């Protein structure tokens, strides 16, 4: 191709129109991708999470539905001082910025207190270990009932006068009492059989023998 032909093609309107169209297409694609990402990530639509503590779950859902945000219950707890169905814990926390389409996870107050199983502490634990374990589980402990037995050893668990067993499910709202050994033991002399030597069948239990004089043999 000669220089003259190349110059002629560069001056062609068709070539420049094609180049312009290509530039417009590239710019359009870049803008489209940018716009799509903004729509997908809800750019500049983040809102602060309000404080839901003690708020009724239905009210919280209505409030966040305006921003296309879901409120989902994941767990329940029990606080007897608060009404049922109010929110106790939330994630994310208050003040966190989130965008529409996201979900807030909450723990609500239950109508009844949860029940837990009595651990295997009866005749299997010391007083100190049992008290620490039960307090960590949420139990309130009354003054222990002392009985004769090994000192500070757990012999039972009582609630409202009833003996509980390991694995039995009870509420933590009612206090319980441990039955603890005092370290003293009761001895019943009537059960002790005393045998006196020498009185059996009227004969002595002592062997009779004669000394042997070796010098006389």
C-alpha positions in Angstrom: 0.0 0.0 0.0 1.4 3.4 -1.1 1.5 6.5 1.1 -1.1 8.1 -1.0 -3.6 5.2 -0.5 -2.9 5.1 3.2 -3.6 8.9 3.5 -6.8 8.4 1.5 -8.1 5.7 3.9 -7.2 7.8 7.0 -9.3 10.6 5.6 -12.2 8.2 5.0 -15.4 9.2 6.9 -16.3 5.5 7.2 -13.1 4.7 9.2 -13.7 7.6 11.6 -17.3 6.7 12.1 -16.3 3.1 13.0 -13.6 4.3 15.5 -16.2 6.7 17.1 -18.7 3.9 17.4 -16.1 1.7 19.1 -15.3 4.4 21.6 -19.0 4.9 22.3 -19.5 1.2 22.9 -16.5 0.9 25.3 -17.7 4.0 27.3 -21.2 2.5 27.4 -19.9 -0.8 28.6 -17.8 0.8 31.4 -20.8 2.9 32.5 -23.1 -0.1 32.5 -20.8 -2.2 34.6 -20.4 0.7 37.1 -24.1 1.3 37.3 -24.8 -2.5 37.7 -22.3 -2.7 40.6 -23.9 0.2 42.3 -27.4 -1.3 42.0 -26.1 -4.7 43.2 -24.2 -3.4 46.2 -26.8 -0.6 47.0 -24.1 2.1 46.8 -24.8 5.1 49.1 -27.8 3.4 50.6 -26.3 2.2 54.0 -28.4 3.1 57.1 -27.4 2.8 60.8 -28.9 -0.1 62.7 -31.2 1.2 65.5 -31.2 -0.1 69.1 -33.7 -2.9 69.2 -33.3 -3.8 72.9 -36.7 -4.2 74.6 -38.4 -3.5 71.2 -41.2 -5.9 70.2 -40.1 -8.1 67.3 -43.2 -7.2 65.2 -42.4 -3.5 65.5 -38.8 -4.0 64.6 -39.8 -5.9 61.5 -42.2 -3.2 60.4 -39.5 -0.6 61.0 -36.8 -2.3 59.0 -39.1 -3.4 56.2 -39.2 0.3 55.1 -35.5 -0.1 54.2 -35.8 -3.7 52.7 -34.0 -5.1 55.7 -35.1 -8.4 57.3 -35.1 -9.1 61.1 -34.7 -12.8 61.8 -35.0 -14.6 65.1 -32.2 -17.0 65.8 -32.5 -17.7 69.5 -34.6 -17.1 72.6 -33.8 -16.3 76.2 -35.7 -15.5 79.3 -35.8 -12.4 81.4 -38.8 -12.5 83.8 -38.6 -8.7 84.2 -39.4 -8.1 80.5 -42.5 -8.9 78.4 -42.4 -11.8 76.0 -41.4 -11.3 72.3 -39.1 -8.3 73.0 -35.6 -8.3 71.6 -32.8 -9.1 74.0 -29.7 -9.3 71.7 -29.1 -8.1 68.2 -26.4 -8.6 65.5 -25.1 -6.3 64.0 -25.0 -4.0 67.0 -26.6 -0.6 67.3 -25.0 2.1 65.0 -23.6 -0.4 62.5 -24.2 0.8 58.9 -25.8 -1.8 56.7 -27.4 -1.8 53.2 -30.9 -2.8 52.1 -31.3 -6.5 51.4 -29.3 -7.5 54.5 -30.5 -9.3 57.6 -30.4 -8.4 61.3 -30.3 -11.5 63.7 -31.9 -11.2 67.1 -32.6 -13.1 70.3 -36.1 -12.6 71.8 -37.5 -13.0 75.2 -39.4 -16.3 75.8 -42.7 -16.7 77.6 -41.3 -19.4 79.8 -37.9 -19.9 81.4 -35.6 -22.4 79.8 -35.1 -25.8 81.4 -31.7 -27.4 81.9 -30.6 -30.9 83.0 -29.2 -31.5 86.5 -25.6 -32.4 86.0 -24.1 -35.7 87.2 -22.9 -34.3 90.6 -24.8 -36.5 93.1 -22.3 -38.8 94.9 -19.8 -37.8 92.2 -18.6 -34.3 93.1 -17.3 -32.1 95.9 -19.4 -29.2 97.2 -17.1 -26.6 95.7 -17.2 -28.2 92.2 -20.9 -28.7 92.3 -21.7 -25.1 93.4 -19.4 -23.6 90.7 -21.0 -25.7 88.0 -24.6 -25.0 89.1 -24.0 -21.2 89.3 -22.5 -21.2 85.9 -25.7 -22.9 84.6 -27.8 -20.1 86.1 -29.1 -21.8 89.2 -29.7 -20.0 92.5 -28.5 -22.0 95.5 -30.0 -22.1 98.9 -28.0 -22.9 102.1 -26.9 -26.5 101.9 -28.5 -29.3 104.0 -25.9 -31.0 106.0 -26.1 -34.8 106.6 -23.7 -37.3 108.1 -21.1 -38.4 105.6 -17.9 -37.6 104.0 -17.0 -33.9 104.5 -18.1 -31.5 101.7 -19.3 -34.4 99.5 -22.5 -34.0 97.5 -25.1 -36.6 98.4 -28.2 -35.1 96.7 -30.0 -32.1 95.1 -33.3 -30.9 96.4 -35.9 -28.5 95.0 -39.1 -27.7 96.8 -38.6 -30.7 99.0 -38.2 -33.1 96.1 -35.0 -35.0 95.5 -33.7 -34.5 91.9 -31.8 -36.9 89.9 -29.0 -36.5 87.3 -30.4 -35.6 83.9 -33.7 -34.4 85.2 -34.8 -31.1 83.5 -35.8 -28.3 85.7 -36.1 -24.5 85.4 -33.4 -22.3 86.7 -36.0 -19.9 88.2 -36.6 -22.1 91.2 -33.6 -22.2 93.7 -32.2 -25.6 94.6 -30.4 -27.0 97.7 -27.4 -29.3 97.8 -27.2 -32.1 100.3 -23.7 -32.0 101.7 -21.8 -34.4 104.0 -20.8 -32.8 107.3 -17.8 -35.0 108.0 -19.3 -36.9 110.9 -20.5 -40.5 111.0 -23.1 -42.2 113.2 -22.1 -45.4 114.8 -24.8 -47.8 115.9 -23.4 -50.0 118.8 -26.4 -52.4 118.5 -25.1 -53.7 115.3 -21.7 -54.5 116.7 -21.1 -58.1 117.6 -18.7 -58.6 120.5 -17.1 -62.0 120.8 -15.2 -62.8 124.1 -12.3 -65.2 123.9 -12.7 -68.3 126.1 -16.5 -68.4 126.3 -17.2 -70.3 123.1 -18.9 -73.7 123.9 -17.6 -73.5 127.5 -14.1 -74.1 126.4 -11.1 -71.8 126.4 -9.8 -70.6 123.1 -6.2 -70.6 124.6 -4.1 -73.6 123.5 -2.8 -75.7 126.3 0.8 -76.8 126.0 3.6 -78.2 128.1 7.0 -76.7 128.0 9.7 -79.0 126.7 12.9 -79.2 128.7 15.6 -80.0 126.1 18.2 -80.7 128.8 16.1 -83.5 130.3 16.0 -85.5 127.0 
